[in-house]
Amino acid sequence: MNIVWGALILVVVTAATVSAMLLVRRRAPNGSYFSDGDRASGVFGVLATGFALVLGFMIFLAFDSYDEARSGAEAEATILAQQVQTAQFFPTDVVAELTGELVCYGRSVAGAEWDAVDAGTFADGINPWGAELFLTLRSVKPATAVEQSAYDQWMDQSLERQQARNDRLHGAEGIIPLPVWVVLFLISGLIFSYVLFFADPDERAVTQGMLMGSVSVVVTLLMLLLIFFDHPHGDGLGTLQPTAMDRSLRLVQAQIEVVGMDVTPPCDTQGNPV
């Protein structure tokens, strides 16, 4: 979530709830609407504790999904660089082709695919360059022990890369189901409504505003944090970025230059075929 939008939502919600408290305070009876403040505070404690437990558990699950997506992105980038090295042990007629397609795969992940995930328009399916790599590999016929070993290693790395890709994309889907969101928002509304019954004209307006404002800020911030972890892609502060893949692509390019290979990737900088 963009930090500007988050701050705006926080300000709007807090201003609305504080204004509601001050408005209700004008006609509230002396001592608040509760005749027994201690008993009312105890009920509020139970309500707030239940909300905090549910929300805390959801944040934990969402953070675990966020961390899994981040780890998957780093693993996918690392395996890509390893496969470039493995490709150098294949027959010479496919080395440049496999290397170029691996570069295109990385560009696609860090470019077109990542942008689609950020925009929420990514559809399930394989990476097109993953399919091209598979088709190219079908033409490889290992003739030596080294080539056979490289072939076996490549297959293992391809499976690991696909699993890492699945982990990376898992975080884009969101793991919090709609019924949980409905329950959380209903409980949030109930908490705000319950606090309104503590309106007391005998208390200073600043005190009443602080009472409602502190509750509003805490609840809103926690809900925004849950939304961020459930959808960690985008251009906001702390969102997932293709940093690891960009780093691997720079490393691969440096390796290609060091060994003096003539590789022309069949794609543009965003991984689109040319």
C-alpha positions in Angstrom: 0.0 0.0 0.0 1.2 3.5 -0.9 2.3 5.3 2.3 0.6 8.5 1.2 -2.8 6.7 0.9 -2.2 5.0 4.2 -1.5 8.3 6.0 -4.6 9.8 4.3 -6.8 6.9 5.4 -5.5 7.2 8.9 -6.2 10.9 9.1 -9.7 10.6 7.6 -10.7 7.7 9.9 -9.3 9.4 13.0 -10.9 12.7 12.2 -14.3 11.1 11.5 -14.3 9.1 14.8 -13.1 12.0 16.9 -15.7 14.3 15.4 -18.3 11.7 16.1 -17.2 11.4 19.7 -17.3 15.2 20.2 -20.7 15.4 18.6 -22.2 12.6 20.8 -20.5 14.2 23.9 -22.8 17.3 23.5 -25.9 15.3 24.4 -24.4 12.6 26.5 -25.5 12.3 30.1 -23.0 13.3 32.8 -20.7 10.4 33.6 -21.2 8.7 30.1 -24.0 6.5 29.0 -22.8 3.7 31.4 -24.0 3.8 34.9 -21.2 1.4 35.9 -18.0 2.5 34.2 -15.9 -0.3 35.6 -18.2 -3.0 34.3 -18.3 -1.3 30.9 -14.5 -1.1 30.8 -14.3 -4.8 31.5 -16.6 -5.6 28.6 -14.6 -3.3 26.4 -11.4 -5.1 27.5 -12.9 -8.5 26.4 -14.0 -7.0 23.1 -10.6 -5.4 22.4 -8.7 -8.5 23.5 -10.7 -10.8 21.1 -10.2 -8.4 18.2 -6.4 -8.1 19.0 -6.0 -11.9 19.0 -7.8 -12.4 15.7 -6.0 -9.5 14.1 -2.6 -10.5 15.5 -3.0 -14.0 14.2 -4.0 -12.7 10.7 -1.0 -10.4 10.6 1.3 -13.3 11.5 -0.1 -15.4 8.7 0.1 -12.5 6.2 3.7 -11.7 7.2 4.6 -15.3 6.8 3.2 -15.2 3.2 5.1 -11.9 2.6 8.3 -13.5 3.8 7.7 -16.6 1.6 7.2 -14.4 -1.5 10.4 -12.4 -0.7 12.4 -15.6 -0.1 11.0 -17.1 -3.3 12.0 -14.1 -5.4 15.6 -14.3 -4.0 15.8 -18.1 -4.6 14.5 -17.8 -8.1 17.1 -15.2 -8.9 19.9 -17.3 -7.4 18.9 -20.4 -9.3 18.8 -18.5 -12.5 22.4 -17.4 -12.1 23.3 -21.0 -11.3 21.6 -22.3 -14.4 23.6 -19.9 -16.6 26.7 -21.6 -15.3 25.3 -25.0 -15.8 24.4 -24.1 -19.4 28.1 -23.6 -20.2 28.6 -27.4 -20.0 26.0 -28.3 -22.6 26.9 -28.9 -26.3 28.3 -25.7 -27.9 25.5 -25.4 -30.4 22.9 -24.6 -27.6 25.0 -22.8 -25.0 24.4 -19.3 -26.4 20.7 -20.1 -27.0 20.1 -21.3 -23.5 22.0 -18.5 -22.0 20.0 -15.9 -24.0 16.7 -17.5 -23.0 17.7 -17.5 -19.3 18.5 -13.8 -19.6 15.1 -13.2 -21.2 13.5 -15.2 -18.4 15.1 -13.0 -15.8 14.1 -9.8 -17.7 10.6 -11.1 -18.0 10.3 -11.7 -14.2 11.8 -8.4 -13.3 10.0 -6.5 -16.0 6.6 -7.4 -17.6 5.7 -10.1 -15.1 6.5 -8.1 -12.1 4.6 -5.1 -13.5 1.6 -7.3 -14.1 1.7 -8.6 -10.5 2.0 -5.0 -9.1 -1.0 -3.9 -11.2 -3.1 -7.0 -10.2 -3.5 -8.1 -13.8 -1.2 -11.2 -13.7 -3.0 -14.4 -14.8 -1.9 -17.9 -13.7 0.4 -19.6 -16.2 4.0 -20.4 -16.9 6.6 -17.9 -17.8 6.9 -17.9 -21.7 10.6 -18.1 -21.5 10.4 -21.1 -19.2 8.5 -22.9 -22.0 11.2 -21.8 -24.5 13.9 -23.2 -22.3 12.1 -26.5 -22.1 11.7 -26.7 -25.9 15.4 -25.8 -26.4 16.4 -28.4 -23.8 14.5 -31.1 -25.7 17.0 -30.8 -28.6 19.9 -31.5 -26.3 21.5 -34.9 -26.6 24.2 -35.4 -23.9 27.2 -37.1 -25.5 29.7 -37.0 -22.7 29.6 -37.7 -18.9 30.1 -33.9 -18.3 27.1 -33.1 -20.5 25.0 -35.7 -18.9 25.8 -34.4 -15.4 25.0 -30.9 -16.5 21.7 -32.1 -18.0 20.7 -33.8 -14.7 21.7 -30.7 -12.7 19.7 -28.5 -15.1 16.6 -30.5 -14.5 16.9 -30.3 -10.8 17.5 -26.5 -10.9 14.5 -26.1 -13.2 12.3 -27.8 -10.6 13.7 -25.6 -7.8 13.3 -22.5 -9.9 9.7 -23.3 -10.6 9.0 -23.9 -6.9 10.7 -20.6 -6.0 8.5 -18.9 -8.6 5.4 -20.4 -7.1 6.5 -19.1 -3.7 7.0 -15.6 -5.1 3.6 -15.5 -6.8 1.8 -16.9 -3.8 2.1 -13.6 -2.0 0.4 -11.7 -4.8 -2.8 -13.6 -4.4 -3.6 -12.6 -0.8 -4.2 -15.2 1.9 -6.9 -13.5 4.0 -10.4 -14.8 2.9 -13.3 -12.4 2.5 -15.2 -13.6 5.6 -12.3 -12.7 7.8 -12.2 -9.2 6.3 -15.9 -8.8 7.0 -15.5 -10.0 10.6 -12.6 -7.7 11.2 -14.3 -4.6 9.8 -17.5 -5.4 11.7 -15.6 -5.7 15.0 -13.7 -2.5 14.2 -17.0 -0.7 13.8 -18.3 -2.2 17.0 -15.3 -1.0 18.9 -15.7 2.5 17.6 -19.4 2.5 18.5 -18.7 1.1 22.0 -16.2 3.9 22.7 -18.9 6.5 21.8 -20.9 5.3 24.8 -18.0 6.7 27.0 -18.9 10.2 25.8 -19.0 12.4 28.9 -19.7 16.2 28.9 -18.0 16.5 32.3 -14.7 15.5 30.7 -12.7 17.9 28.6 -13.0 17.8 24.9 -9.3 17.1 24.5 -9.6 14.1 26.8 -12.6 12.7 24.9 -10.9 13.3 21.6 -7.7 11.5 22.9 -9.9 8.6 24.1 -11.4 8.0 20.7 -8.4 9.1 18.7 -6.0 6.7 20.3 -8.3 3.7 19.7 -8.9 4.8 16.1 -5.2 5.2 15.3 -4.2 1.8 16.8 -7.1 -0.1 15.1 -6.6 1.7 11.7 -2.8 1.2 11.7 -3.1 -2.5 12.4 -5.7 -3.0 9.7 -3.5 -1.1 7.2 -0.6 -3.3 8.3 -2.6 -6.4 7.6 -3.6 -5.0 4.1 0.0 -4.3 3.3 1.2 -7.8 4.2 -1.7 -9.4 2.4 -0.8 -7.5 -0.8 2.9 -6.7 -0.6 3.4 -5.7 -4.3 3.2 -2.2 -5.7 5.3 0.9 -5.6 4.8 1.9 -1.9 7.4 1.9 0.9 8.5 -1.6 1.8 6.8 -3.4 -1.0 8.5 -6.3 -2.8 10.7 -5.3 -5.7 12.7 -7.4 -8.2 16.0 -6.4 -6.6 17.4 -9.9 -6.4 16.6 -10.7 -10.1 18.1 -7.4 -11.2 21.2 -8.2 -9.3 21.4 -11.7 -10.8 21.0 -10.3 -14.3 23.9 -7.9 -13.7 26.0 -10.8 -12.5 25.1 -12.9 -15.5 26.0 -10.1 -17.9 29.3 -9.7 -16.1 30.0 -13.4 -16.5 29.1 -13.4 -20.2 31.5 -10.5 -20.8 34.3 -12.2 -18.8 34.2 -15.4 -20.8 33.8 -13.5 -24.0 30.6 -15.1 -25.1 28.5 -13.7 -28.0 25.0 -13.8 -26.6 22.1 -11.7 -28.0 19.0 -12.3 -25.9 15.9 -12.6 -28.1 13.9 -10.1 -26.0 13.8 -6.5 -25.0 14.7 -5.1 -21.6 11.2 -6.0 -20.2 11.5 -9.7 -21.4 9.1 -9.3 -24.3 10.1 -11.3 -27.4 11.6 -9.4 -30.3 
